Amino acid sequence: MLHATGPMLTVDVGDRTATETEIDESLETYVGGRALATALAHDRIPFDADPFGPENRAYLSTGPLQQSQMSFTGRMNLTGLSPLTDGLASANAGGYLSRNFVATGISVLELVGESDDLLAIHVTDSGIEFEEVPELEGATVPKTSEYMADTHGLGPDNCVAIGPAGENLVRFASVMTFDSRAFGRGGLGAILGAKNVKCITFDGDQEPPLEIPNPPESEVHREAATSDDRMRSQGTAGGTEFINDSFSLPTRYFEDYEFEHAEDIGGQAVAEKKYKKGACSACAYACKLPTRDEETGVETEGPEFETIYAFGSMQGVGDLVDVMRGNELCDTLGMDTISAGVTVAAYLASEDEFGNAELAQEVTEKIAHREGVGDLLAEGVDRCHDELGVENLTVKGLEFAAHDGRVLHGQGLSYAVANRGADHLYASMLRLEYSGELNPEGTLGKADRLVEAENAAAFLDTGIICVFGRDYVTPERMEVLFDADYEELLEVGAKAVELERHFNNQRGFDREDDQVPYELPDLEEAIDEYYAARGWTDEGVVSELSAEPAVADD
């Protein structure tokens, strides 16, 4: 099976040491990306670790397809013990980092320890440098990129960085690359903040040693370049009006199911603000959304659908420029737009201030700096809802994505059992229910499809292949690319899911955590079906781990 190549580089920021470890057997088993990082995290992070403690580790990893020039592969994976959910979490980001990472010759970077001083870490194919950067304390993500460009000649495409939110341990802080691309969900930016790592750069000249089969690579690139998919002009924003009219667009902190101003903040409105093409490394699909409002000068990348929901309908805000401002604030300060926007919406609900975009933006900035009420909100809805006097609308501490499980019941089931919590991309059951392939009504009889969808999503994050490439990098093409049957690829994804679950079980997660804060038909029976399909106990526990161990602990 095709897999990533190169050693693991372990960087201890406390001791300021770097050690390379050959992990060929682990790469052969886990391929790369999320599965490899999850296996390493499972075996090397203590089960009782504090997410903010030096014993927590972060794994930045690449897959084999980042050694190609194929469309939909300009992405990387980040895994660690989440400060928001208290379980293992992985996030995925695009941009231009992956090829620069591969050029250093490593397959995964392991970050451990805790520094007394704010650090920038520079990784090259000839060594590693630790740089104390007290002048970057409190700097925004773009300011950090500017500093790296001025002092080291390295752009945002060479860098991962945190903003003030990460430094201040906001539990939904993101790690940013290319200034506007986020390893967003789960608060992994706060792990770097706790370790006092402001940014990490990657630069090298290593030639990728892998040979990727050419026909699928060239065919995918050609089809991506010639596609007339609406995604290329409107991004995920293109589904806003359809979802609002046909299903549900959660509105005013879930009080309503549709938003009267959806058209004003939807796909066509976003397309009208788009002023140039945007893409990720080597991708001809170019679905990104560089947008600008000429009247106000507001400029950002996006907003995508999830941000339209979080800073638009959830807050009762119907002006696209205000949504763009929220998007830009999160990118600049380094926060997940979903968790930040939903948490601000919960605050607006508590103050009866829906629609007050100016207040929403003010509070968003306060969160990043933990100022005033922002200090409370920086903990996320799960930890602050009692004090706000609002309902705790999260799963495993993670704020809901836009796709409403109260209407899409298979997606609701997915939210309930997902190791990551209320994340729409953990299985993307929503695709099957929006399309009509599965009836949105009901949860029973969907477990087998859910297991397959989770495994497939986990392998996409392992390969690594963008979720928007699923219609182009088909299972048949994946078999050629990875030189393996599709069922073998799904089994790699299944190992990642099992390892996440087993790790979380050791931290006390079980059936009681596999719930959603609203009624779903036959949910308990559907959860039983899911556990049976996974081979777990009736309490949602992995009783016997089948996945092979990764590299031994230090």
Solvent accessible surface area in square Angstrom, and as a share of the most:
residue,aa,sasa,rsa
1,M,78,0.35
2,L,24,0.12
3,H,42,0.19
4,A,0,0.00
5,T,36,0.21
6,G,19,0.18
7,P,18,0.11
8,M,0,0.00
9,L,14,0.07
10,T,15,0.09
11,V,0,0.00
12,D,33,0.17
13,V,0,0.00
14,G,40,0.38
15,D,101,0.53
16,R,83,0.30
17,T,70,0.41
18,A,38,0.30
19,T,80,0.47
20,E,109,0.49
21,T,43,0.25
22,E,122,0.55
23,I,3,0.02
24,D,78,0.40
25,E,142,0.64
26,S,9,0.06
27,L,1,0.00
28,E,104,0.47
29,T,36,0.21
30,Y,0,0.00
31,V,0,0.00
32,G,0,0.00
33,G,0,0.00
34,R,1,0.00
35,A,0,0.00
36,L,0,0.00
37,A,0,0.00
38,T,1,0.00
39,A,1,0.01
40,L,0,0.00
41,A,0,0.00
42,H,13,0.06
43,D,43,0.22
44,R,6,0.02
45,I,4,0.02
46,P,58,0.36
47,F,77,0.32
48,D,129,0.67
49,A,2,0.02
50,D,72,0.37
51,P,15,0.09
52,F,44,0.18
53,G,9,0.09
54,P,66,0.41
55,E,60,0.27
56,N,0,0.00
57,R,24,0.09
58,A,4,0.03
59,Y,0,0.00
60,L,6,0.03
61,S,0,0.00
62,T,1,0.00
63,G,0,0.00
64,P,0,0.00
65,L,0,0.00
66,Q,1,0.01
67,Q,17,0.08
68,S,6,0.04
69,Q,112,0.50
70,M,0,0.00
71,S,0,0.00
72,F,5,0.02
73,T,0,0.00
74,G,2,0.02
75,R,39,0.14
76,M,2,0.01
77,N,0,0.00
78,L,8,0.04
79,T,1,0.01
80,G,0,0.00
81,L,0,0.00
82,S,0,0.00
83,P,1,0.01
84,L,3,0.01
85,T,10,0.06
86,D,48,0.25
87,G,1,0.01
88,L,3,0.01
89,A,3,0.02
90,S,4,0.03
91,A,9,0.07
92,N,36,0.18
93,A,3,0.03
94,G,6,0.06
95,G,0,0.00
96,Y,71,0.27
97,L,4,0.02
98,S,1,0.01
99,R,40,0.15
100,N,35,0.18
101,F,0,0.00
102,V,12,0.07
103,A,16,0.13
104,T,7,0.04
105,G,25,0.24
106,I,6,0.03
107,S,0,0.00
108,V,0,0.00
109,L,2,0.01
110,E,0,0.00
111,L,3,0.02
112,V,16,0.09
113,G,10,0.09
114,E,79,0.35
115,S,7,0.05
116,D,137,0.71
117,D,58,0.30
118,L,19,0.10
119,L,0,0.00
120,A,0,0.00
121,I,0,0.00
122,H,11,0.05
123,V,1,0.01
124,T,50,0.29
125,D,55,0.29
126,S,106,0.68
127,G,40,0.38
128,I,48,0.24
129,E,89,0.40
130,F,41,0.17
131,E,32,0.14
132,E,90,0.40
133,V,0,0.00
134,P,95,0.60
135,E,105,0.47
136,L,7,0.03
137,E,131,0.59
138,G,39,0.38
139,A,17,0.13
140,T,33,0.19
141,V,2,0.01
142,P,40,0.25
143,K,117,0.50
144,T,0,0.00
145,S,8,0.05
146,E,89,0.40
147,Y,43,0.16
148,M,0,0.00
149,A,45,0.35
150,D,121,0.63
151,T,70,0.41
152,H,66,0.29
153,G,64,0.62
154,L,23,0.11
155,G,19,0.18
156,P,39,0.24
157,D,46,0.24
158,N,14,0.07
159,C,2,0.01
160,V,3,0.01
161,A,2,0.02
162,I,1,0.00
163,G,0,0.00
164,P,2,0.01
165,A,0,0.00
166,G,0,0.00
167,E,38,0.17
168,N,52,0.27
169,L,52,0.26
170,V,0,0.00
171,R,42,0.15
172,F,0,0.00
173,A,0,0.00
174,S,0,0.00
175,V,2,0.01
176,M,1,0.00
177,T,2,0.01
178,F,66,0.27
179,D,39,0.20
180,S,30,0.19
181,R,12,0.04
182,A,36,0.28
183,F,1,0.00
184,G,11,0.11
185,R,22,0.08
186,G,1,0.01
187,G,0,0.00
188,L,2,0.01
189,G,0,0.00
190,A,0,0.00
191,I,1,0.01
192,L,5,0.02
193,G,11,0.10
194,A,17,0.13
195,K,2,0.01
196,N,41,0.21
197,V,0,0.00
198,K,0,0.00
199,C,0,0.00
200,I,5,0.02
201,T,1,0.00
202,F,0,0.00
203,D,59,0.31
204,G,17,0.17
205,D,125,0.65
206,Q,88,0.39
207,E,144,0.64
208,P,55,0.35
209,P,97,0.61
210,L,41,0.20
211,E,160,0.72
212,I,22,0.11
213,P,42,0.27
214,N,100,0.51
215,P,79,0.50
216,P,6,0.04
217,E,30,0.14
218,S,45,0.29
219,E,55,0.25
220,V,0,0.00
221,H,73,0.33
222,R,139,0.51
223,E,63,0.28
224,A,0,0.00
225,A,47,0.36
226,T,105,0.61
227,S,22,0.14
228,D,144,0.74
229,D,55,0.29
230,R,133,0.48
231,M,34,0.15
232,R,49,0.18
233,S,53,0.34
234,Q,21,0.10
235,G,2,0.02
236,T,40,0.23
237,A,0,0.00
238,G,5,0.05
239,G,17,0.17
240,T,0,0.00
241,E,44,0.20
242,F,96,0.40
243,I,10,0.05
244,N,14,0.07
245,D,114,0.59
246,S,65,0.42
247,F,49,0.21
248,S,1,0.01
249,L,0,0.00
250,P,1,0.00
251,T,0,0.00
252,R,51,0.19
253,Y,14,0.05
254,F,24,0.10
255,E,113,0.51
256,D,50,0.26
257,Y,103,0.39
258,E,110,0.49
259,F,3,0.01
260,E,111,0.50
261,H,76,0.34
262,A,4,0.03
263,E,131,0.59
264,D,74,0.39
265,I,0,0.00
266,G,0,0.00
267,G,1,0.01
268,Q,97,0.43
269,A,18,0.14
270,V,0,0.00
271,A,26,0.20
272,E,128,0.57
273,K,50,0.21
274,K,43,0.18
275,Y,74,0.28
276,K,113,0.48
277,K,155,0.66
278,G,10,0.10
279,A,22,0.17
280,C,16,0.09
281,S,10,0.07
282,A,31,0.24
283,C,23,0.14
284,A,22,0.17
285,Y,5,0.02
286,A,14,0.11
287,C,11,0.07
288,K,30,0.13
289,L,0,0.00
290,P,9,0.06
291,T,0,0.00
292,R,78,0.29
293,D,9,0.05
294,E,134,0.60
295,E,162,0.73
296,T,70,0.41
297,G,52,0.50
298,V,22,0.13
299,E,77,0.35
300,T,11,0.06
301,E,37,0.17
302,G,2,0.02
303,P,0,0.00
304,E,44,0.20
305,F,5,0.02
306,E,21,0.09
307,T,7,0.04
308,I,0,0.00
309,Y,0,0.00
310,A,0,0.00
311,F,5,0.02
312,G,0,0.00
313,S,0,0.00
314,M,0,0.00
315,Q,2,0.01
316,G,13,0.12
317,V,5,0.03
318,G,23,0.22
319,D,73,0.38
320,L,10,0.05
321,V,17,0.09
322,D,28,0.15
323,V,0,0.00
324,M,0,0.00
325,R,80,0.29
326,G,0,0.00
327,N,7,0.04
328,E,61,0.27
329,L,37,0.18
330,C,0,0.00
331,D,13,0.07
332,T,29,0.17
333,L,7,0.04
334,G,0,0.00
335,M,2,0.01
336,D,7,0.04
337,T,22,0.13
338,I,10,0.05
339,S,0,0.00
340,A,0,0.00
341,G,0,0.00
342,V,0,0.00
343,T,0,0.00
344,V,0,0.00
345,A,0,0.00
346,A,0,0.00
347,Y,28,0.11
348,L,0,0.00
349,A,28,0.21
350,S,40,0.26
351,E,90,0.40
352,D,127,0.66
353,E,63,0.28
354,F,50,0.21
355,G,39,0.37
356,N,53,0.27
357,A,13,0.10
358,E,140,0.63
359,L,35,0.18
360,A,2,0.02
361,Q,34,0.15
362,E,84,0.38
363,V,2,0.01
364,T,0,0.00
365,E,79,0.35
366,K,63,0.27
367,I,0,0.00
368,A,0,0.00
369,H,65,0.29
370,R,58,0.21
371,E,94,0.42
372,G,66,0.63
373,V,45,0.26
374,G,0,0.00
375,D,67,0.35
376,L,43,0.21
377,L,0,0.00
378,A,0,0.00
379,E,39,0.18
380,G,0,0.00
381,V,0,0.00
382,D,50,0.26
383,R,96,0.35
384,C,1,0.00
385,H,34,0.15
386,D,118,0.61
387,E,135,0.60
388,L,24,0.12
389,G,65,0.63
390,V,25,0.14
391,E,102,0.46
392,N,41,0.21
393,L,17,0.08
394,T,12,0.07
395,V,2,0.01
396,K,29,0.12
397,G,5,0.04
398,L,0,0.00
399,E,0,0.00
400,F,7,0.03
401,A,1,0.01
402,A,0,0.00
403,H,13,0.06
404,D,6,0.03
405,G,1,0.01
406,R,49,0.18
407,V,40,0.23
408,L,1,0.01
409,H,18,0.08
410,G,0,0.00
411,Q,0,0.00
412,G,0,0.00
413,L,0,0.00
414,S,0,0.00
415,Y,0,0.00
416,A,0,0.00
417,V,1,0.00
418,A,0,0.00
419,N,6,0.03
420,R,17,0.06
421,G,0,0.00
422,A,0,0.00
423,D,4,0.02
424,H,21,0.10
425,L,67,0.33
426,Y,2,0.01
427,A,4,0.03
428,S,6,0.04
429,M,0,0.00
430,L,18,0.09
431,R,92,0.34
432,L,29,0.14
433,E,1,0.01
434,Y,34,0.13
435,S,83,0.54
436,G,55,0.53
437,E,109,0.49
438,L,28,0.14
439,N,98,0.50
440,P,29,0.18
441,E,119,0.54
442,G,21,0.21
443,T,0,0.00
444,L,83,0.41
445,G,64,0.62
446,K,11,0.05
447,A,5,0.04
448,D,105,0.55
449,R,83,0.30
450,L,0,0.00
451,V,20,0.11
452,E,81,0.36
453,A,18,0.14
454,E,0,0.00
455,N,15,0.07
456,A,24,0.19
457,A,9,0.07
458,A,0,0.00
459,F,1,0.01
460,L,9,0.05
461,D,18,0.09
462,T,0,0.00
463,G,0,0.00
464,I,0,0.00
465,I,2,0.01
466,C,14,0.09
467,V,26,0.15
468,F,57,0.24
469,G,0,0.00
470,R,59,0.21
471,D,101,0.52
472,Y,26,0.10
473,V,2,0.01
474,T,36,0.21
475,P,53,0.33
476,E,119,0.53
477,R,46,0.17
478,M,9,0.04
479,E,64,0.28
480,V,80,0.46
481,L,2,0.01
482,F,0,0.00
483,D,113,0.59
484,A,13,0.10
485,D,88,0.46
486,Y,44,0.17
487,E,124,0.56
488,E,81,0.36
489,L,0,0.00
490,L,13,0.06
491,E,93,0.42
492,V,6,0.04
493,G,0,0.00
494,A,17,0.13
495,K,35,0.15
496,A,0,0.00
497,V,1,0.00
498,E,25,0.11
499,L,3,0.01
500,E,5,0.02
501,R,5,0.02
502,H,31,0.14
503,F,0,0.00
504,N,3,0.01
505,N,18,0.09
506,Q,80,0.36
507,R,50,0.18
508,G,57,0.55
509,F,24,0.10
510,D,43,0.23
511,R,36,0.13
512,E,147,0.66
513,D,50,0.26
514,D,0,0.00
515,Q,62,0.28
516,V,16,0.09
517,P,40,0.25
518,Y,44,0.17
519,E,164,0.74
520,L,14,0.07
521,P,56,0.35
522,D,70,0.36
523,L,17,0.09
524,E,74,0.33
525,E,91,0.41
526,A,0,0.00
527,I,0,0.00
528,D,65,0.34
529,E,67,0.30
530,Y,1,0.00
531,Y,3,0.01
532,A,77,0.60
533,A,45,0.35
534,R,38,0.14
535,G,60,0.58
536,W,22,0.08
537,T,50,0.29
538,D,109,0.56
539,E,93,0.42
540,G,0,0.00
541,V,46,0.27
542,V,8,0.05
543,S,89,0.58
544,E,146,0.65
545,L,59,0.29
546,S,83,0.54
547,A,8,0.06
548,E,79,0.35
549,P,110,0.69
550,A,13,0.10
551,V,29,0.17
552,A,83,0.64
553,D,81,0.42
554,D,132,0.68
